[in-house]
Amino acid sequence: MAFGKKRIRRAPTKRRNKVKTVRQDPLYVDGVKPTPMYVDYKDIELLTKLTNRHGRIVSRRKSGCHASSQHAVATAIKRARFMALMPYIAD
């Protein structure tokens, strides 16, 4: 410490807990997980909602999908790209 300077401590402040809102997985049908988890690669409307404007697959955090749903979405998007139903990159 330097000469004549005292360290001032602040009183601890209360932190508010964040309230988590449970988002519904966009692939669930009426709130129920479809089994087996399958996303049709021919459903281009759904797949375009799950890609961004550059044509990249949207992350789980942004799309709200669970892990199993996200794997099915990624597989469906890759199949649709391979079958030339969706572009690999945006125009």
Secondary structure by P-SEA (a helix, b strand, c coil): ccccbbbbbccbbbbbcbbbbbbcccccccccccccccccccaaaaaaaaccccccccccccccccaaaaaaaaaaaaaaaaacccccccc
